[in-house]
């Protein structure tokens, strides 16, 4: 997330990094927010820091009918990641190439972003942003459950719109 005043996009203070974060949601559960420490997310980092450290135990706790949903980002689709998912028997939702991003976590990121944007004082540094993002834990579990429950409607709307814009 980038916080800046309108019209200040290229001002020097607005250039200088960002945070890469990850979190998982499920009906009646969520992971802690994970903040990557520097650098880009490679397939190895995704496997080691997310899948091995967070997803494996989260999927076990959620139950046998859980299906892991990510997106078609390059690190998520790497051969070593697919091999790891198979070896750990983590069921994964297949995403066709160029499919609409219907992942319900995107709605939760939006809710978190709006919550932070509504603060009277916005984070001014990466450290302040990281601290503010901990509001992830305060998001309503009911909002997560409702978003997940809306997936059949979202998918039907996307199908009806032939992949074009929907109200979701």
C-alpha distance (Angstrom), angle and dihedral (degrees) to the residues before:
residue distance angle dihedral
X1 . . .
X2 3.76 . .
X3 3.78 120.6 .
X4 3.80 117.0 -160.0
X5 3.77 141.1 135.9
X6 3.83 117.8 -98.5
X7 3.79 111.8 -87.7
X8 3.83 94.8 22.2
X9 3.81 98.5 93.0
X10 3.81 96.6 123.7
X11 3.80 99.8 35.7
X12 3.79 111.8 125.6
X13 3.84 95.2 -116.9
X14 3.82 89.0 58.2
X15 3.81 92.9 59.8
X16 3.72 118.6 70.6
X17 3.72 115.8 89.0
X18 3.72 143.7 -59.2
X19 3.76 141.9 -141.0
X20 3.76 129.1 -92.9
X21 3.78 111.5 -149.1
X22 3.79 137.0 178.0
X23 3.79 133.8 -167.9
X24 3.77 137.3 163.5
X25 3.78 131.3 -140.9
X26 3.78 135.6 -164.3
X27 3.75 136.1 166.3
X28 3.79 103.7 -72.4
X29 3.78 94.6 2.0
X30 3.78 149.1 59.4
X31 3.77 139.5 -179.2
X32 3.75 124.4 -116.4
X33 3.78 115.3 -93.7
X34 3.80 110.2 -92.9
X35 3.81 118.9 -151.8
X36 3.80 115.4 -161.2
X37 3.78 112.4 -133.1
X38 3.79 106.2 -128.1
X39 3.76 130.7 -50.6
X40 3.76 129.9 53.3
X41 3.77 127.5 -58.3
X42 3.78 109.3 -101.2
X43 3.79 126.7 -176.6
X44 3.81 89.5 -102.1
X45 3.81 92.6 51.7
X46 3.79 91.2 45.4
X47 3.79 91.3 51.3
X48 3.81 95.8 43.8
X49 3.79 102.8 35.7
X50 3.79 100.8 33.3
X51 3.77 113.1 19.2
X52 3.78 99.0 35.7
X53 3.79 98.5 34.5
X54 3.80 101.6 36.5
X55 3.79 116.8 7.4
X56 3.79 99.0 49.2
X57 3.81 94.2 59.0
X58 3.82 93.4 36.6
X59 3.81 92.4 54.5
X60 3.81 89.9 47.8
X61 3.80 90.8 51.7
X62 3.81 93.8 46.4
X63 3.79 93.3 54.7
X64 3.75 144.9 -117.5
X65 3.81 96.5 -59.6
X66 3.82 92.9 59.5
X67 3.79 119.4 120.8
X68 3.79 118.6 -164.5
X69 3.80 113.3 -131.3
X70 3.78 122.6 -166.2
X71 3.79 127.6 142.7
X72 3.79 139.2 -104.1
X73 3.80 95.4 -84.5
X74 3.79 110.2 144.8
X75 3.84 96.1 -113.3
X76 3.82 90.0 51.6
X77 3.80 92.5 55.1
X78 3.81 100.1 43.9
X79 3.78 117.2 126.3
X80 3.81 93.3 -117.6
X81 3.81 90.5 53.3
X82 3.81 92.2 49.4
X83 3.81 89.7 48.2
X84 3.79 91.2 50.0
X85 3.81 92.0 49.2
X86 3.81 90.3 51.4
X87 3.81 93.9 46.0
X88 3.82 90.8 51.3
X89 3.83 91.6 41.7
X90 3.80 92.2 -125.8
X91 3.82 105.5 163.9
X92 3.79 110.3 -133.6
X93 3.78 131.7 -162.7
X94 3.79 112.6 -121.6
X95 3.78 115.1 -126.3
X96 3.80 118.0 -161.4
X97 3.79 114.4 -134.8
X98 3.82 113.5 -86.5
X99 3.80 92.3 11.0
X100 3.81 119.4 156.7
X101 3.79 113.4 -93.2
X102 3.79 101.4 -111.5
X103 3.78 95.7 155.1
X104 3.82 106.8 138.9
X105 3.81 91.4 -139.7
X106 3.83 87.4 73.5
X107 3.80 89.0 65.2
X108 3.79 90.0 51.1
X109 3.82 91.3 50.7
X110 3.81 87.1 53.2
X111 3.81 92.0 51.2
X112 3.82 90.4 48.8
X113 3.81 91.7 47.9
X114 3.80 92.6 49.9
X115 3.79 90.8 47.7
X116 3.80 91.6 53.0
X117 3.82 93.3 42.2
X118 3.80 89.0 54.7
X119 3.80 92.9 61.0
X120 3.78 117.8 111.4
X121 3.82 90.3 -129.7
X122 3.78 117.2 38.1
X123 3.81 122.2 -151.2
X124 3.79 110.3 -89.2
X125 3.80 100.8 -172.0
X126 3.78 135.8 39.0
X127 3.80 89.4 -108.6
X128 3.81 91.1 53.1
X129 3.81 89.9 47.2
X130 3.79 90.9 51.0
X131 3.80 90.3 50.7
X132 3.80 91.8 47.0
X133 3.81 92.1 50.0
X134 3.78 88.1 64.0
X135 3.80 84.1 82.1
X136 3.79 81.8 87.0
X137 3.80 86.7 89.2
X138 3.82 90.3 56.0
X139 3.81 96.2 56.2
X140 3.77 112.7 115.2
X141 3.79 114.6 -97.2
X142 3.81 86.1 -148.9
X143 3.83 89.2 61.0
X144 3.81 88.9 52.7
X145 3.81 91.6 47.8
X146 3.82 91.9 47.4
X147 3.80 91.7 49.7
X148 3.79 92.2 50.8
X149 3.81 90.9 45.9
X150 3.82 89.5 53.0
X151 3.82 92.6 60.4
X152 3.83 96.3 97.3
X153 3.84 89.5 53.1
X154 3.81 91.4 45.6
X155 3.79 92.4 50.3
X156 3.82 92.2 47.0
X157 3.80 90.8 49.2
X158 3.80 90.0 51.4
X159 3.81 91.6 49.0
X160 3.81 91.6 47.6
X161 3.82 90.5 49.4
X162 3.82 90.2 49.2
X163 3.78 89.0 -123.1
X164 3.80 95.3 -49.9
X165 3.80 127.1 120.9
X166 3.79 119.0 -46.5
X167 3.78 132.1 -177.9
X168 3.79 88.3 -100.9
